Amino acid sequence: MIQVKVSSEIEQVCPRFAGAVVEAQVVNTTFCQPLWDEIHELGERYRATLTTESLKEMTSIAATRRVYKACGKDPSRYRPASEALIRRMLQGKELYQIDTLVDLINLASIAFGYSIGGFDASKFVGDTLTLGVGREGEPYEGIGRGLINIAGLPVYRDAEGGVGTPTSDHERTKIQLSTTHLVVLINGYDGDRERVMQNARYIQDLLRRHAQSDGGQAVLFHG
């Protein structure tokens, strides 16, 4: 499996950080109706129980926002992806439909509130990812967003550079229809190892049901 390390920079701002990596062989498709039925069902449940203000109190989202602030980033300007996705649901807007793997990861992020990165592992340089903090002037092209300023954002880097932040993953390692080797990273800034692994097992279940996969392997990592 890919090796994931947590830098001292992250340990200083989030000593309790817990993450999980899911690595699996998959088959991607353009669209999966049963998956979208699950997404719509969750959206209805959230609209009945959450508001755009109360969702900030979800422990997984609140902890990510705290780490953004500790790293020097405004979480209302650079929203964690999980918060942005749930906000969109609560506002009655349809989520963007990309492809089955991306849609599946979005559902997993919405269901638990953790920011989750999904990558085509064949595009990684080297066999290790390290979670650190973005630097001033560090080049980073977010998927569909162009160049973004990741200074002060938590960022995973491979041997070439940044591949993922809780706000946006990088164009270089993005999932495509041709993706067969998937790596998913779950970011538990709330330190809840049990819930992080529940999220990982949920992803494995979704992969089995919607991506012609055996679910692969799931491993917890932390500082």
Order of alpha helices (4+ residues) and beta strands (2+ residues): beta-alpha-beta-alpha-alpha-alpha-alpha-beta-beta-beta-beta-beta-beta-beta-alpha-beta
